[in-house]
């Protein structure tokens, strides 16, 4: 497959971002390769109702 | 390869907060691999034991994350008619958990974040 990119003039006034989080990227520029992964786990069994015991080490 | 990339021109950047394993990079990079493991415990009352818990006890911290494999052969050509990217004003409130804010070109960025969130409520 042939893929041609023509980058013409790029002028941006303002970028307002609240948060960049959990392996995300805000890039002003060019990149060859970006691979980002994020695992977030909060299953029902992670809701513990009972005395505040420390997590097992 | 990187010499062919465009120049990033930012007049003003305001970044409020940078947190766990995040990067603000001004300039070009070849390789960046931010990785973070977070064990987040949230209790109904303010209670912090200090050293508690272990990444060993949770599978998500050691399972392998599948990566997409590129099998198709692609011929890519870039024509940069303008040599610069201009941004007048950048405002970021916060960056966290192996995230990257970069003004410049990057060859390869490989980020990874693994977060286990646990809530403890009073019985």
Backbone of each chain as nested JSON, in Angstrom:
{
  "chains": [
    {"id": "A", "residues": [
      {"number": 1, "name": "UNK", "atoms": {"N": [0.844, -1.203, 0.0], "CA": [0.0, 0.0, 0.0], "C": [0.872, 1.244, 0.0]}},
      {"number": 2, "name": "UNK", "atoms": {"N": [0.501, 2.214, -0.798], "CA": [1.211, 3.49, -0.81], "C": [0.41, 4.546, -0.053]}},
      {"number": 3, "name": "UNK", "atoms": {"N": [1.111, 5.294, 0.764], "CA": [0.448, 6.267, 1.637], "C": [1.256, 7.559, 1.615]}},
      {"number": 4, "name": "UNK", "atoms": {"N": [0.644, 8.596, 1.093], "CA": [1.364, 9.872, 0.985], "C": [0.705, 10.923, 1.871]}},
      {"number": 5, "name": "UNK", "atoms": {"N": [1.519, 11.605, 2.661], "CA": [1.014, 12.651, 3.552], "C": [1.61, 13.987, 3.122]}},
      {"number": 6, "name": "UNK", "atoms": {"N": [0.729, 14.958, 2.893], "CA": [1.214, 16.307, 2.563], "C": [0.882, 17.218, 3.742]}},
      {"number": 7, "name": "UNK", "atoms": {"N": [1.911, 17.688, 4.42], "CA": [1.72, 18.572, 5.568], "C": [1.827, 20.017, 5.103]}},
      {"number": 8, "name": "UNK", "atoms": {"N": [0.664, 20.688, 5.07], "CA": [0.677, 22.099, 4.682], "C": [0.821, 22.938, 5.949]}},
      {"number": 9, "name": "UNK", "atoms": {"N": [0.657, 24.242, 5.847], "CA": [0.843, 25.11, 7.021], "C": [-0.077, 24.746, 8.162]}},
      {"number": 10, "name": "UNK", "atoms": {"N": [0.449, 24.754, 9.388], "CA": [-0.355, 24.429, 10.558], "C": [-0.162, 25.518, 11.605]}},
      {"number": 11, "name": "UNK", "atoms": {"N": [-1.242, 26.259, 11.855], "CA": [-1.209, 27.34, 12.836], "C": [-2.355, 27.163, 13.818]}},
      {"number": 12, "name": "UNK", "atoms": {"N": [-2.026, 27.016, 15.092], "CA": [-3.052, 26.793, 16.102], "C": [-3.036, 27.962, 17.08]}},
      {"number": 13, "name": "UNK", "atoms": {"N": [-4.214, 28.465, 17.409], "CA": [-4.299, 29.58, 18.345], "C": [-4.06, 29.137, 19.772]}},
      {"number": 14, "name": "UNK", "atoms": {"N": [-4.98, 28.34, 20.311], "CA": [-4.842, 27.92, 21.7], "C": [-5.315, 26.489, 21.895]}},
      {"number": 15, "name": "UNK", "atoms": {"N": [-4.575, 25.756, 22.72], "CA": [-4.958, 24.397, 23.092], "C": [-5.149, 24.386, 24.598]}},
      {"number": 16, "name": "UNK", "atoms": {"N": [-6.337, 24.029, 25.054], "CA": [-6.628, 23.974, 26.495], "C": [-6.941, 22.528, 26.853]}},
      {"number": 17, "name": "UNK", "atoms": {"N": [-6.156, 21.961, 27.765], "CA": [-6.356, 20.561, 28.152], "C": [-6.514, 20.493, 29.661]}},
      {"number": 18, "name": "UNK", "atoms": {"N": [-7.49, 19.74, 30.128], "CA": [-7.645, 19.564, 31.575], "C": [-6.677, 18.485, 32.058]}},
      {"number": 19, "name": "UNK", "atoms": {"N": [-6.686, 17.335, 31.431], "CA": [-5.814, 16.276, 31.917], "C": [-5.254, 15.387, 30.825]}},
      {"number": 20, "name": "UNK", "atoms": {"N": [-3.985, 14.995, 30.99], "CA": [-3.35, 13.989, 30.136], "C": [-3.001, 12.853, 31.095]}},
      {"number": 21, "name": "UNK", "atoms": {"N": [-3.64, 11.707, 30.944], "CA": [-3.487, 10.707, 31.998], "C": [-3.43, 9.287, 31.466]}},
      {"number": 22, "name": "UNK", "atoms": {"N": [-2.971, 8.38, 32.298], "CA": [-2.924, 6.936, 32.018], "C": [-2.333, 6.609, 30.65]}},
      {"number": 23, "name": "UNK", "atoms": {"N": [-1.054, 6.843, 30.541], "CA": [-0.265, 6.576, 29.335], "C": [-0.911, 7.164, 28.08]}},
      {"number": 24, "name": "UNK", "atoms": {"N": [-1.151, 8.482, 28.131], "CA": [-1.602, 9.169, 26.923], "C": [-0.561, 10.214, 26.533]}},
      {"number": 25, "name": "UNK", "atoms": {"N": [-0.663, 10.685, 25.307], "CA": [0.359, 11.574, 24.766], "C": [-0.282, 12.818, 24.188]}},
      {"number": 26, "name": "UNK", "atoms": {"N": [0.289, 13.976, 24.514], "CA": [-0.061, 15.215, 23.817], "C": [1.204, 15.665, 23.114]}},
      {"number": 27, "name": "UNK", "atoms": {"N": [1.177, 15.61, 21.815], "CA": [2.387, 15.867, 21.037], "C": [2.168, 17.003, 20.052]}},
      {"number": 28, "name": "UNK", "atoms": {"N": [3.051, 17.985, 20.109], "CA": [3.082, 19.028, 19.077], "C": [4.332, 18.734, 18.27]}},
      {"number": 29, "name": "UNK", "atoms": {"N": [4.179, 18.021, 17.192], "CA": [5.33, 17.616, 16.393], "C": [4.993, 16.365, 15.612]}},
      {"number": 30, "name": "UNK", "atoms": {"N": [6.023, 15.75, 15.082], "CA": [5.842, 14.543, 14.272], "C": [6.294, 13.32, 15.055]}},
      {"number": 31, "name": "UNK", "atoms": {"N": [5.781, 12.169, 14.663], "CA": [6.192, 10.933, 15.324], "C": [6.205, 9.797, 14.321]}},
      {"number": 32, "name": "UNK", "atoms": {"N": [7.098, 8.871, 14.561], "CA": [7.14, 7.677, 13.709], "C": [6.183, 6.621, 14.207]}},
      {"number": 33, "name": "UNK", "atoms": {"N": [6.298, 6.31, 15.498], "CA": [5.51, 5.2, 16.041], "C": [5.141, 5.505, 17.486]}},
      {"number": 34, "name": "UNK", "atoms": {"N": [3.859, 5.353, 17.798], "CA": [3.394, 5.554, 19.174], "C": [2.552, 4.353, 19.555]}},
      {"number": 35, "name": "UNK", "atoms": {"N": [2.908, 3.682, 20.631], "CA": [2.06, 2.585, 21.118], "C": [1.808, 2.789, 22.61]}},
      {"number": 36, "name": "UNK", "atoms": {"N": [0.553, 2.897, 22.973], "CA": [0.188, 3.202, 24.353], "C": [-0.792, 2.157, 24.873]}},
      {"number": 37, "name": "UNK", "atoms": {"N": [-0.519, 1.64, 26.052], "CA": [-1.444, 0.688, 26.661], "C": [-1.791, 1.134, 28.062]}},
      {"number": 38, "name": "UNK", "atoms": {"N": [-3.012, 0.849, 28.46], "CA": [-3.438, 1.196, 29.802], "C": [-4.381, 0.109, 30.312]}},
      {"number": 39, "name": "UNK", "atoms": {"N": [-4.089, -0.377, 31.509], "CA": [-4.943, -1.383, 32.136], "C": [-5.494, -0.764, 33.406]}},
      {"number": 40, "name": "UNK", "atoms": {"N": [-6.798, -0.79, 33.543], "CA": [-7.426, -0.248, 34.754], "C": [-8.383, -1.31, 35.278]}},
      {"number": 41, "name": "UNK", "atoms": {"N": [-8.231, -1.666, 36.535], "CA": [-9.049, -2.745, 37.076], "C": [-9.703, -2.317, 38.378]}},
      {"number": 42, "name": "UNK", "atoms": {"N": [-11.014, -2.309, 38.407], "CA": [-11.74, -2.083, 39.649], "C": [-12.962, -2.99, 39.654]}},
      {"number": 43, "name": "UNK", "atoms": {"N": [-12.726, -4.302, 39.821], "CA": [-13.834, -5.261, 39.755], "C": [-14.703, -5.191, 41.001]}},
      {"number": 44, "name": "UNK", "atoms": {"N": [-15.89, -5.839, 40.98], "CA": [-16.768, -5.778, 42.161], "C": [-16.076, -6.273, 43.428]}},
      {"number": 45, "name": "UNK", "atoms": {"N": [-15.185, -7.283, 43.283], "CA": [-14.523, -7.815, 44.479], "C": [-13.473, -6.849, 45.038]}},
      {"number": 46, "name": "UNK", "atoms": {"N": [-13.19, -5.766, 44.301], "CA": [-12.264, -4.774, 44.862], "C": [-13.003, -3.778, 45.756]}},
      {"number": 47, "name": "UNK", "atoms": {"N": [-14.318, -3.921, 45.841], "CA": [-15.073, -3.1, 46.795], "C": [-15.184, -3.912, 48.085]}},
      {"number": 48, "name": "UNK", "atoms": {"N": [-14.412, -3.522, 49.073], "CA": [-14.357, -4.268, 50.331], "C": [-15.185, -3.524, 51.364]}},
      {"number": 49, "name": "UNK", "atoms": {"N": [-16.203, -4.188, 51.896], "CA": [-17.004, -3.564, 52.944], "C": [-16.718, -4.317, 54.243]}},
      {"number": 50, "name": "UNK", "atoms": {"N": [-16.143, -3.642, 55.198], "CA": [-15.757, -4.285, 56.438], "C": [-14.731, -3.447, 57.162]}},
      {"number": 51, "name": "UNK", "atoms": {"N": [-14.023, -4.038, 58.124], "CA": [-13.022, -3.256, 58.857], "C": [-11.865, -2.834, 57.936]}},
      {"number": 52, "name": "UNK", "atoms": {"N": [-11.239, -1.723, 58.265], "CA": [-10.156, -1.188, 57.416], "C": [-8.849, -1.937, 57.694]}},
      {"number": 53, "name": "UNK", "atoms": {"N": [-8.735, -3.119, 57.155], "CA": [-7.493, -3.877, 57.348], "C": [-6.508, -3.494, 56.245]}},
      {"number": 54, "name": "UNK", "atoms": {"N": [-5.196, -3.515, 56.553], "CA": [-4.227, -3.191, 55.498], "C": [-4.256, -4.257, 54.407]}},
      {"number": 55, "name": "UNK", "atoms": {"N": [-3.847, -3.906, 53.2], "CA": [-3.77, -4.869, 52.097], "C": [-2.648, -5.85, 52.399]}},
      {"number": 56, "name": "UNK", "atoms": {"N": [-2.848, -7.116, 52.035], "CA": [-1.803, -8.108, 52.319], "C": [-0.559, -7.824, 51.482]}},
      {"number": 57, "name": "UNK", "atoms": {"N": [0.613, -7.925, 52.151], "CA": [1.853, -7.592, 51.418], "C": [2.505, -8.846, 50.837]}}
    ]},
    {"id": "B", "residues": [
      {"number": 1, "name": "UNK", "atoms": {"N": [16.295, 10.301, 9.559], "CA": [14.823, 10.266, 9.509], "C": [14.23, 11.451, 10.272]}},
      {"number": 2, "name": "UNK", "atoms": {"N": [14.767, 11.685, 11.482], "CA": [14.211, 12.756, 12.297], "C": [14.513, 14.14, 11.72]}},
      {"number": 3, "name": "UNK", "atoms": {"N": [15.556, 14.222, 10.924], "CA": [15.914, 15.514, 10.339], "C": [14.84, 16.009, 9.366]}},
      {"number": 4, "name": "UNK", "atoms": {"N": [14.049, 15.086, 8.862], "CA": [13.014, 15.474, 7.902], "C": [11.775, 16.038, 8.595]}},
      {"number": 5, "name": "UNK", "atoms": {"N": [11.739, 15.912, 9.917], "CA": [10.541, 16.317, 10.642], "C": [10.457, 17.837, 10.762]}},
      {"number": 6, "name": "UNK", "atoms": {"N": [9.251, 18.268, 11.093], "CA": [9.011, 19.705, 11.192], "C": [9.446, 20.269, 12.541]}},
      {"number": 7, "name": "UNK", "atoms": {"N": [9.569, 21.562, 12.571], "CA": [9.966, 22.276, 13.781], "C": [8.686, 22.692, 14.51]}},
      {"number": 8, "name": "UNK", "atoms": {"N": [8.654, 22.497, 15.824], "CA": [7.483, 22.91, 16.6], "C": [7.761, 24.257, 17.242]}},
      {"number": 9, "name": "UNK", "atoms": {"N": [6.876, 25.179, 17.006], "CA": [7.073, 26.541, 17.503], "C": [5.912, 26.879, 18.432]}},
      {"number": 10, "name": "UNK", "atoms": {"N": [6.194, 26.901, 19.733], "CA": [5.15, 27.199, 20.721], "C": [5.514, 28.505, 21.409]}},
      {"number": 11, "name": "UNK", "atoms": {"N": [4.591, 29.459, 21.381], "CA": [4.895, 30.764, 21.945], "C": [4.797, 30.744, 23.473]}},
      {"number": 12, "name": "UNK", "atoms": {"N": [3.743, 30.116, 23.999], "CA": [3.552, 30.09, 25.452], "C": [2.953, 28.755, 25.866]}},
      {"number": 13, "name": "UNK", "atoms": {"N": [3.569, 28.116, 26.855], "CA": [3.032, 26.86, 27.398], "C": [2.862, 27.007, 28.892]}},
      {"number": 14, "name": "UNK", "atoms": {"N": [1.668, 26.725, 29.369], "CA": [1.402, 26.761, 30.814], "C": [0.999, 25.354, 31.232]}},
      {"number": 15, "name": "UNK", "atoms": {"N": [1.811, 24.74, 32.091], "CA": [1.506, 23.386, 32.575], "C": [1.492, 23.443, 34.092]}},
      {"number": 16, "name": "UNK", "atoms": {"N": [0.358, 23.073, 34.659], "CA": [0.169, 23.26, 36.088], "C": [0.839, 22.169, 36.923]}},
      {"number": 17, "name": "UNK", "atoms": {"N": [0.573, 20.907, 36.576], "CA": [1.048, 19.836, 37.443], "C": [1.463, 18.606, 36.651]}},
      {"number": 18, "name": "UNK", "atoms": {"N": [2.593, 18.022, 37.074], "CA": [3.118, 16.808, 36.445], "C": [3.211, 15.762, 37.544]}},
      {"number": 19, "name": "UNK", "atoms": {"N": [2.607, 14.625, 37.306], "CA": [2.537, 13.628, 38.371], "C": [3.126, 12.297, 37.907]}},
      {"number": 20, "name": "UNK", "atoms": {"N": [3.058, 11.319, 38.794], "CA": [3.704, 10.016, 38.654], "C": [4.114, 9.607, 37.233]}},
      {"number": 21, "name": "UNK", "atoms": {"N": [5.43, 9.591, 37.06], "CA": [6.062, 9.065, 35.843], "C": [5.624, 9.747, 34.54]}},
      {"number": 22, "name": "UNK", "atoms": {"N": [5.343, 11.027, 34.592], "CA": [4.992, 11.744, 33.369], "C": [6.163, 12.615, 32.919]}},
      {"number": 23, "name": "UNK", "atoms": {"N": [6.118, 12.999, 31.662], "CA": [7.233, 13.718, 31.065], "C": [6.73, 14.954, 30.339]}},
      {"number": 24, "name": "UNK", "atoms": {"N": [7.424, 16.082, 30.535], "CA": [7.237, 17.236, 29.648], "C": [8.542, 17.38, 28.9]}},
      {"number": 25, "name": "UNK", "atoms": {"N": [8.489, 17.201, 27.618], "CA": [9.714, 17.202, 26.823], "C": [9.66, 18.356, 25.834]}},
      {"number": 26, "name": "UNK", "atoms": {"N": [10.693, 19.222, 25.903], "CA": [10.835, 20.285, 24.921], "C": [12.025, 19.902, 24.054]}},
      {"number": 27, "name": "UNK", "atoms": {"N": [11.756, 19.539, 22.816], "CA": [12.814, 19.062, 21.935], "C": [12.477, 17.684, 21.39]}},
      {"number": 28, "name": "UNK", "atoms": {"N": [13.378, 17.165, 20.568], "CA": [13.133, 15.882, 19.898], "C": [13.572, 14.712, 20.78]}},
      {"number": 29, "name": "UNK", "atoms": {"N": [12.975, 13.568, 20.521], "CA": [13.391, 12.356, 21.234], "C": [13.475, 11.186, 20.259]}},
      {"number": 30, "name": "UNK", "atoms": {"N": [14.294, 10.226, 20.62], "CA": [14.4, 8.998, 19.824], "C": [13.45, 7.959, 20.406]}},
      {"number": 31, "name": "UNK", "atoms": {"N": [13.629, 7.681, 21.687], "CA": [12.872, 6.606, 22.301], "C": [12.389, 7.018, 23.686]}},
      {"number": 32, "name": "UNK", "atoms": {"N": [11.128, 6.772, 23.977], "CA": [10.608, 7.06, 25.305], "C": [9.702, 5.911, 25.706]}},
      {"number": 33, "name": "UNK", "atoms": {"N": [9.934, 5.352, 26.895], "CA": [9.123, 4.202, 27.334], "C": [8.645, 4.386, 28.767]}},
      {"number": 34, "name": "UNK", "atoms": {"N": [7.705, 5.286, 29.021], "CA": [7.236, 5.436, 30.399], "C": [6.298, 4.29, 30.803]}},
      {"number": 35, "name": "UNK", "atoms": {"N": [6.591, 3.707, 31.958], "CA": [5.758, 2.605, 32.477], "C": [5.428, 2.896, 33.929]}},
      {"number": 36, "name": "UNK", "atoms": {"N": [4.192, 2.628, 34.317], "CA": [3.814, 2.875, 35.709], "C": [2.891, 1.778, 36.229]}},
      {"number": 37, "name": "UNK", "atoms": {"N": [3.094, 1.448, 37.51], "CA": [2.195, 0.507, 38.199], "C": [1.616, 1.248, 39.391]}},
      {"number": 38, "name": "UNK", "atoms": {"N": [0.303, 1.237, 39.508], "CA": [-0.346, 1.976, 40.599], "C": [-1.291, 1.052, 41.355]}},
      {"number": 39, "name": "UNK", "atoms": {"N": [-1.154, 1.052, 42.667], "CA": [-2.101, 0.346, 43.527], "C": [-2.823, 1.443, 44.303]}},
      {"number": 40, "name": "UNK", "atoms": {"N": [-4.042, 1.734, 43.865], "CA": [-4.764, 2.868, 44.446], "C": [-5.795, 2.339, 45.428]}},
      {"number": 41, "name": "UNK", "atoms": {"N": [-5.638, 2.696, 46.672], "CA": [-6.611, 2.264, 47.673], "C": [-7.315, 3.479, 48.257]}},
      {"number": 42, "name": "UNK", "atoms": {"N": [-8.617, 3.388, 48.216], "CA": [-9.458, 4.513, 48.62], "C": [-10.324, 4.042, 49.783]}},
      {"number": 43, "name": "UNK", "atoms": {"N": [-10.182, 4.694, 50.943], "CA": [-10.96, 4.272, 52.12], "C": [-11.981, 5.338, 52.477]}},
      {"number": 44, "name": "UNK", "atoms": {"N": [-13.038, 4.865, 53.123], "CA": [-14.11, 5.782, 53.501], "C": [-13.581, 6.854, 54.465]}},
      {"number": 45, "name": "UNK", "atoms": {"N": [-12.635, 6.469, 55.314], "CA": [-12.014, 7.44, 56.216], "C": [-10.544, 7.594, 55.855]}},
      {"number": 46, "name": "UNK", "atoms": {"N": [-9.965, 8.709, 56.22], "CA": [-8.546, 8.936, 55.931], "C": [-7.722, 7.995, 56.792]}},
      {"number": 47, "name": "UNK", "atoms": {"N": [-7.147, 6.995, 56.155], "CA": [-6.348, 6.017, 56.871], "C": [-5.282, 5.51, 55.919]}},
      {"number": 48, "name": "UNK", "atoms": {"N": [-4.041, 5.737, 56.294], "CA": [-2.938, 5.324, 55.43], "C": [-1.929, 4.553, 56.262]}},
      {"number": 49, "name": "UNK", "atoms": {"N": [-1.721, 3.289, 55.897], "CA": [-0.836, 2.441, 56.693], "C": [0.634, 2.578, 56.282]}},
      {"number": 50, "name": "UNK", "atoms": {"N": [0.898, 3.226, 55.188], "CA": [2.287, 3.315, 54.734], "C": [2.621, 2.131, 53.852]}},
      {"number": 51, "name": "UNK", "atoms": {"N": [3.468, 1.238, 54.366], "CA": [3.874, 0.08, 53.553], "C": [2.815, -1.021, 53.647]}},
      {"number": 52, "name": "UNK", "atoms": {"N": [2.02, -1.142, 52.645], "CA": [1.032, -2.223, 52.604], "C": [0.808, -2.609, 51.145]}},
      {"number": 53, "name": "UNK", "atoms": {"N": [0.273, -3.806, 50.967], "CA": [-0.04, -4.273, 49.616], "C": [1.198, -4.684, 48.842]}},
      {"number": 54, "name": "UNK", "atoms": {"N": [0.972, -5.419, 47.752], "CA": [2.076, -5.878, 46.912], "C": [1.569, -6.065, 45.49]}},
      {"number": 55, "name": "UNK", "atoms": {"N": [2.399, -5.677, 44.529], "CA": [2.025, -5.86, 43.119], "C": [1.9, -7.349, 42.782]}},
      {"number": 56, "name": "UNK", "atoms": {"N": [2.636, -8.19, 43.536], "CA": [2.647, -9.639, 43.274], "C": [1.244, -10.25, 43.399]}},
      {"number": 57, "name": "UNK", "atoms": {"N": [0.419, -9.669, 44.25], "CA": [-0.894, -10.262, 44.53], "C": [-1.932, -10.025, 43.433]}},
      {"number": 58, "name": "UNK", "atoms": {"N": [-1.621, -9.188, 42.475], "CA": [-2.631, -8.852, 41.471], "C": [-2.11, -9.196, 40.075]}},
      {"number": 59, "name": "UNK", "atoms": {"N": [-2.981, -9.903, 39.36], "CA": [-2.571, -10.419, 38.051], "C": [-2.306, -9.312, 37.034]}},
      {"number": 60, "name": "UNK", "atoms": {"N": [-3.045, -8.225, 37.135], "CA": [-2.918, -7.201, 36.083], "C": [-1.527, -6.574, 36.039]}},
      {"number": 61, "name": "UNK", "atoms": {"N": [-0.75, -6.701, 37.128], "CA": [0.592, -6.112, 37.121], "C": [1.62, -6.965, 36.401]}},
      {"number": 62, "name": "UNK", "atoms": {"N": [1.312, -8.254, 36.208], "CA": [2.295, -9.065, 35.46], "C": [1.765, -9.734, 34.201]}},
      {"number": 63, "name": "UNK", "atoms": {"N": [0.506, -9.507, 33.843], "CA": [0.034, -10.098, 32.586], "C": [0.594, -9.296, 31.408]}},
      {"number": 64, "name": "UNK", "atoms": {"N": [0.803, -10.0, 30.295], "CA": [1.342, -9.297, 29.131], "C": [0.192, -8.609, 28.382]}},
      {"number": 65, "name": "UNK", "atoms": {"N": [0.46, -7.404, 27.925], "CA": [-0.558, -6.65, 27.189], "C": [-0.369, -6.948, 25.7]}},
      {"number": 66, "name": "UNK", "atoms": {"N": [-1.403, -7.449, 25.036], "CA": [-1.239, -7.753, 23.606], "C": [-0.998, -6.494, 22.773]}},
      {"number": 67, "name": "UNK", "atoms": {"N": [-0.071, -6.594, 21.866], "CA": [0.267, -5.457, 21.009], "C": [-0.185, -5.763, 19.584]}},
      {"number": 68, "name": "UNK", "atoms": {"N": [-0.692, -4.769, 18.878], "CA": [-1.078, -5.02, 17.48], "C": [0.159, -5.301, 16.627]}},
      {"number": 69, "name": "UNK", "atoms": {"N": [0.036, -6.284, 15.755], "CA": [1.185, -6.58, 14.888], "C": [0.9, -6.046, 13.494]}},
      {"number": 70, "name": "UNK", "atoms": {"N": [1.88, -5.363, 12.964], "CA": [1.729, -4.771, 11.633], "C": [2.317, -5.734, 10.61]}},
      {"number": 71, "name": "UNK", "atoms": {"N": [1.446, -6.326, 9.833], "CA": [1.931, -7.298, 8.855], "C": [1.94, -6.723, 7.443]}},
      {"number": 72, "name": "UNK", "atoms": {"N": [1.09, -5.71, 7.226], "CA": [0.981, -5.145, 5.887], "C": [2.181, -4.246, 5.576]}},
      {"number": 73, "name": "UNK", "atoms": {"N": [2.694, -4.391, 4.388], "CA": [3.83, -3.559, 3.975], "C": [3.268, -2.231, 3.446]}},
      {"number": 74, "name": "UNK", "atoms": {"N": [3.67, -1.14, 4.074], "CA": [3.156, 0.17, 3.662], "C": [4.324, 1.078, 3.278]}},
      {"number": 75, "name": "UNK", "atoms": {"N": [4.193, 1.675, 2.124], "CA": [5.195, 2.659, 1.686], "C": [4.658, 4.041, 2.037]}},
      {"number": 76, "name": "UNK", "atoms": {"N": [5.323, 4.716, 2.96], "CA": [4.834, 6.016, 3.411], "C": [5.77, 7.125, 2.924]}},
      {"number": 77, "name": "UNK", "atoms": {"N": [5.161, 8.176, 2.394], "CA": [5.952, 9.334, 1.956], "C": [5.377, 10.591, 2.6]}},
      {"number": 78, "name": "UNK", "atoms": {"N": [6.25, 11.424, 3.145], "CA": [5.814, 12.677, 3.763], "C": [6.326, 13.852, 2.947]}},
      {"number": 79, "name": "UNK", "atoms": {"N": [5.425, 14.789, 2.683], "CA": [5.827, 16.017, 2.001], "C": [5.521, 17.165, 2.962]}},
      {"number": 80, "name": "UNK", "atoms": {"N": [6.561, 17.775, 3.515], "CA": [6.349, 18.875, 4.453], "C": [6.457, 20.201, 3.706]}},
      {"number": 81, "name": "UNK", "atoms": {"N": [5.305, 20.699, 3.277], "CA": [5.302, 21.961, 2.524], "C": [5.674, 23.128, 3.412]}},
      {"number": 82, "name": "UNK", "atoms": {"N": [5.265, 23.059, 4.693], "CA": [5.655, 24.097, 5.649], "C": [6.579, 23.456, 6.677]}},
      {"number": 83, "name": "UNK", "atoms": {"N": [7.707, 24.074, 6.981], "CA": [8.666, 23.418, 7.888], "C": [8.321, 23.548, 9.368]}},
      {"number": 84, "name": "UNK", "atoms": {"N": [7.279, 24.334, 9.697], "CA": [6.975, 24.526, 11.121], "C": [5.511, 24.228, 11.46]}},
      {"number": 85, "name": "UNK", "atoms": {"N": [5.329, 23.866, 12.741], "CA": [3.989, 23.762, 13.325], "C": [3.944, 24.888, 14.338]}},
      {"number": 86, "name": "UNK", "atoms": {"N": [3.005, 25.776, 14.203], "CA": [2.966, 26.907, 15.132], "C": [1.763, 26.809, 16.058]}},
      {"number": 87, "name": "UNK", "atoms": {"N": [2.021, 26.904, 17.364], "CA": [0.938, 26.953, 18.346], "C": [1.185, 28.179, 19.214]}},
      {"number": 88, "name": "UNK", "atoms": {"N": [0.182, 29.006, 19.326], "CA": [0.352, 30.247, 20.075], "C": [0.372, 29.993, 21.584]}},
      {"number": 89, "name": "UNK", "atoms": {"N": [-0.58, 29.208, 22.09], "CA": [-0.74, 29.059, 23.536], "C": [-1.207, 27.647, 23.87]}},
      {"number": 90, "name": "UNK", "atoms": {"N": [-0.491, 26.991, 24.778], "CA": [-0.871, 25.659, 25.246], "C": [-1.105, 25.745, 26.741]}},
      {"number": 91, "name": "UNK", "atoms": {"N": [-2.234, 25.244, 27.207], "CA": [-2.54, 25.283, 28.627], "C": [-2.974, 23.879, 29.058]}},
      {"number": 92, "name": "UNK", "atoms": {"N": [-2.197, 23.267, 29.951], "CA": [-2.516, 21.926, 30.434], "C": [-2.626, 21.996, 31.942]}},
      {"number": 93, "name": "UNK", "atoms": {"N": [-3.714, 21.487, 32.484], "CA": [-3.893, 21.515, 33.937], "C": [-3.033, 20.449, 34.607]}},
      {"number": 94, "name": "UNK", "atoms": {"N": [-3.076, 19.223, 34.122], "CA": [-2.313, 18.167, 34.785], "C": [-1.972, 17.024, 33.842]}},
      {"number": 95, "name": "UNK", "atoms": {"N": [-0.826, 16.403, 34.122], "CA": [-0.414, 15.196, 33.412], "C": [-0.064, 14.152, 34.454]}},
      {"number": 96, "name": "UNK", "atoms": {"N": [-0.507, 12.92, 34.223], "CA": [-0.295, 11.899, 35.247], "C": [-0.194, 10.495, 34.65]}},
      {"number": 97, "name": "UNK", "atoms": {"N": [0.348, 9.574, 35.422], "CA": [0.394, 8.135, 35.106], "C": [1.013, 7.823, 33.745]}},
      {"number": 98, "name": "UNK", "atoms": {"N": [2.299, 8.017, 33.655], "CA": [3.117, 7.749, 32.467], "C": [2.528, 8.365, 31.198]}},
      {"number": 99, "name": "UNK", "atoms": {"N": [2.197, 9.642, 31.29], "CA": [1.763, 10.357, 30.092], "C": [2.883, 11.305, 29.637]}},
      {"number": 100, "name": "UNK", "atoms": {"N": [2.784, 11.726, 28.396], "CA": [3.857, 12.511, 27.785], "C": [3.275, 13.776, 27.168]}},
      {"number": 101, "name": "UNK", "atoms": {"N": [3.893, 14.923, 27.488], "CA": [3.584, 16.169, 26.791], "C": [4.872, 16.547, 26.079]}},
      {"number": 102, "name": "UNK", "atoms": {"N": [4.833, 16.592, 24.787], "CA": [6.066, 16.863, 24.054], "C": [5.874, 17.93, 22.993]}},
      {"number": 103, "name": "UNK", "atoms": {"N": [6.827, 18.864, 22.977], "CA": [6.893, 19.876, 21.923], "C": [8.139, 19.553, 21.117]}},
      {"number": 104, "name": "UNK", "atoms": {"N": [7.943, 18.864, 20.047], "CA": [9.07, 18.414, 19.245], "C": [8.724, 17.073, 18.627]}},
      {"number": 105, "name": "UNK", "atoms": {"N": [9.658, 16.509, 17.894], "CA": [9.374, 15.254, 17.201], "C": [9.823, 14.047, 18.015]}},
      {"number": 106, "name": "UNK", "atoms": {"N": [9.148, 12.941, 17.79], "CA": [9.464, 11.719, 18.517], "C": [9.594, 10.577, 17.524]}},
      {"number": 107, "name": "UNK", "atoms": {"N": [10.589, 9.748, 17.746], "CA": [10.72, 8.581, 16.887], "C": [9.78, 7.474, 17.369]}},
      {"number": 108, "name": "UNK", "atoms": {"N": [9.88, 7.158, 18.659], "CA": [9.065, 6.069, 19.197], "C": [8.667, 6.356, 20.639]}},
      {"number": 109, "name": "UNK", "atoms": {"N": [7.382, 6.28, 20.914], "CA": [6.886, 6.417, 22.283], "C": [6.111, 5.148, 22.603]}},
      {"number": 110, "name": "UNK", "atoms": {"N": [6.471, 4.514, 23.723], "CA": [5.761, 3.293, 24.136], "C": [5.376, 3.463, 25.602]}},
      {"number": 111, "name": "UNK", "atoms": {"N": [4.137, 3.814, 25.828], "CA": [3.688, 4.058, 27.2], "C": [2.876, 2.894, 27.73]}},
      {"number": 112, "name": "UNK", "atoms": {"N": [2.937, 2.72, 29.046], "CA": [2.178, 1.633, 29.669], "C": [1.762, 2.06, 31.069]}},
      {"number": 113, "name": "UNK", "atoms": {"N": [0.492, 1.873, 31.402], "CA": [0.052, 2.148, 32.769], "C": [-0.859, 1.025, 33.234]}},
      {"number": 114, "name": "UNK", "atoms": {"N": [-0.614, 0.581, 34.452], "CA": [-1.434, -0.49, 35.047], "C": [-1.926, 0.018, 36.386]}},
      {"number": 115, "name": "UNK", "atoms": {"N": [-3.241, 0.13, 36.521], "CA": [-3.819, 0.713, 37.733], "C": [-4.817, -0.26, 38.348]}},
      {"number": 116, "name": "UNK", "atoms": {"N": [-4.604, -0.576, 39.612], "CA": [-5.56, -1.406, 40.361], "C": [-6.202, -0.502, 41.395]}},
      {"number": 117, "name": "UNK", "atoms": {"N": [-7.503, -0.408, 41.311], "CA": [-8.227, 0.515, 42.181], "C": [-9.079, -0.287, 43.159]}},
      {"number": 118, "name": "UNK", "atoms": {"N": [-8.896, -0.046, 44.441], "CA": [-9.616, -0.781, 45.485], "C": [-10.315, 0.214, 46.393]}},
      {"number": 119, "name": "UNK", "atoms": {"N": [-11.554, -0.063, 46.712], "CA": [-12.283, 0.804, 47.64], "C": [-12.614, 0.039, 48.91]}},
      {"number": 120, "name": "UNK", "atoms": {"N": [-12.437, 0.645, 50.043], "CA": [-12.798, 0.022, 51.329], "C": [-13.821, 0.896, 52.034]}},
      {"number": 121, "name": "UNK", "atoms": {"N": [-14.975, 0.278, 52.295], "CA": [-16.032, 1.016, 52.996], "C": [-16.25, 0.419, 54.373]}},
      {"number": 122, "name": "UNK", "atoms": {"N": [-16.684, 1.244, 55.282], "CA": [-16.93, 0.79, 56.656], "C": [-18.153, -0.137, 56.671]}},
      {"number": 123, "name": "UNK", "atoms": {"N": [-18.025, -1.294, 57.319], "CA": [-19.123, -2.255, 57.351], "C": [-20.214, -1.872, 58.343]}}
    ]}
  ]
}
